[in-house]
Amino acid sequence: MALNERETVIVDRGGSSASVIVGIIVVIALLAIGYLVFFNGNGARTGGTVDVDVPAVSVDVVPDGQ
């Protein structure tokens, strides 16, 4: 009876952890974009006004006679 010779070859393809990290970042970015699109970042209000106080500006202009 002949002996069976076997050899185990382990191939390291690499990059698996990098692709997992990139996938997680993409999922987080998609969630953030979805939140901004659907909820507009302000508690699901649609529209509204913003009051802005602008100080009055006065400029003394003297005509030059032309």
C-alpha positions in Angstrom: 0.0 0.0 0.0 1.3 3.4 -1.0 1.3 6.4 1.4 -0.8 9.3 0.4 1.2 12.5 0.5 -0.8 15.7 1.1 0.2 19.2 1.3 -1.7 22.1 2.7 -1.3 25.5 0.9 -2.5 28.6 2.7 -3.1 31.5 0.5 -3.3 35.0 2.0 -5.3 37.2 -0.3 -5.1 40.2 2.0 -7.3 43.3 1.9 -10.2 41.7 3.7 -10.0 44.0 6.7 -9.5 47.0 4.5 -12.7 46.2 2.5 -14.6 45.8 5.8 -13.5 49.2 7.0 -14.4 50.9 3.7 -17.8 49.1 3.8 -18.5 50.5 7.2 -17.5 54.0 6.2 -19.8 53.8 3.1 -22.7 52.6 5.2 -22.2 55.4 7.7 -22.0 58.0 4.9 -25.2 56.6 3.3 -27.1 56.8 6.6 -25.9 60.4 7.1 -27.0 61.4 3.6 -30.4 59.7 4.1 -30.9 61.5 7.4 -30.1 64.9 5.7 -32.4 64.2 2.7 -35.4 62.8 4.6 -35.3 64.9 7.8 -33.6 68.0 6.4 -31.4 68.1 9.6 -34.0 70.1 11.6 -36.5 67.6 13.0 -38.6 66.9 9.9 -39.8 70.5 9.4 -40.6 71.3 5.9 -39.9 75.0 5.1 -39.8 77.9 7.5 -38.3 81.3 7.8 -35.2 82.5 9.6 -35.1 86.0 11.2 -31.7 87.7 10.7 -31.0 91.1 12.3 -28.9 93.2 10.1 -27.6 96.5 11.6 -28.3 99.7 9.7 -25.4 101.2 7.9 -25.1 104.9 7.0 -22.4 106.2 4.8 -21.7 109.9 4.4 -21.3 110.6 0.7 -20.3 114.1 -0.6 -21.0 114.7 -4.3 -17.9 115.9 -6.1 -19.8 118.3 -8.4 -19.8 116.4 -11.7 
